[in-house]
Structures are given as structure tokens and as C-alpha cells.
Amino acid sequence: MPAAWLTVLSWVSLGAAFLSAAWILFDIYGRGHRQPMGVMEAVWPVTALYFGPAAVAGYRALGRPASGRWQQRHGDPPPKPAWAATAVGVSHCGAGCTLGDVIAEFAVFALGATIAGRALFAEYVGDFVLALVLGVAFQYFAIAPMRGLGVRKGLTEAAKADVLSLAAFEIGLFGWMALMAFVFFPAPHHLRPDSPVYWFLMQIGMVAGFFTAWPVNTWLIRRGVKEAM
């Protein structure tokens, strides 16, 4: 069993994440700070599920000023720093990865699925497949409206923009998951998705994925493959 202090820390971190996501949702829908790019109304709160209050700070600096309501009151938004386009691009990719990971982790756990006798390998496959599907979908709803693309062309361009990015995100996350399974909590004491400690450590893994995806997103945006948001 995980140490008591780690369980308490996990609940605190998860609670802060859910409160952060709820605050962003309330600010968008309750206070009317609707985003010009609709998909970002999902990206910001999902990002808060692993970055917690740091995502709130990012949203306040980069998301809220993009809304029409904010601009009506304050005028044009302040110029974005150089890192902002990459940060938003990574969070966009990370949102699809995060949702895919959460769904896949619970599905693998519920089904008792394994590959080569290990649940971790089944989680890798499920995570990547669902992250790919949801990541491309998220990217499609960003690229297609901005470029005026049809479904087929939009999905093609979304795949070009997101496959490398989500692969880089998952490399960071999967490496951390391997440490969870083989170093921190090796057999027979593996953590499972019904443990708060599991999801606290997954939060850390998703933050790791955010930073391993950063260089790829910088390159994709500079090459014009991925839209700066």
C-alpha cells in the first residue's frame, strides 16, 4: 500500500486539479469568456486536470484575453510572449492525449486486459490509439475552421500536425509509467486506476509528456505544419 502521506498528497493534487478545471469552465460558460476557437473550451479545463492551478494561470494569461467579452472590456489583448504559441499548441495536443489516456486506463483495468502478461503494455496500446483518435479530432477542429478545409483534407492536415506531437507527449508519459510499474511500485504492489496515488503519478507523467512534446511543437509551428493558436 502507498504511504499515508502520499495518499493525502494525491487527494490534494487531484482535488486542486478538479477545482481548477471547474473554475475554468465557470469562467468560460458562466462569465461568458467564450473562446474564438471552440475546441479550446475543452482544452483549457482538460489541461487543468494535470497542471492544476498552473493551468488556471495559463488560461488567465492566454485564454481569457482571447475571448470577445474580455476584449470588449479591455481592448486588444496584450502581445503574446514567444513561448505562448508553443505552450498552447502542446496543451491542445495534450488534451487529446489526456482524455485518451484516462479512458484507456479505466477500460484496460475494467477488462483485465494484458499483453505478454502485463497490463502496462495493454495500457500503452490503448493509450496511444485513443490519444491518436482524440488528438487528431482536436486538431481537426482547430485546423479545418481556420483554413476552411473539408473533412478529408482537414483530417489529413490534422494528422500531419498532431501525430508527431502526440507521439512525443506519449514518450514522456510512457517513460514515467514504466518507472511507476517497474521502479516505484513493482510487482506485486502495482498501482491500479482505482487508487488516487495512481492518478497523482499520472498527473506527473502528463506534465512530463507536456515537456517532451514542447520541442516537436516548436518545430511544427515554425514549419507551418501546425497552426499557432
Secondary structure, 3 states (H helix, E strand, C coil): CCCHHHHHHHHHHHHHHHHHHHHHHHHHHHCCCCCCCCCHHHHHHHHHHHHCHHHHHHHHHHHHHHCHHHHHHHCCCCCCCCCHHHHHHHHHHHHHHHHHHHHHHHHHHHHCCCECCEHHHHHHHHHHHHHHHHHHHHHHHHHHHHHCCCHHHHHHHHHHHHHHHHHHHHHHHHHHHHHHHHHHCCCCCCCCCCCHHHHHHHHHHHHHHHHHHHHHHHHHHHCCCCCCC
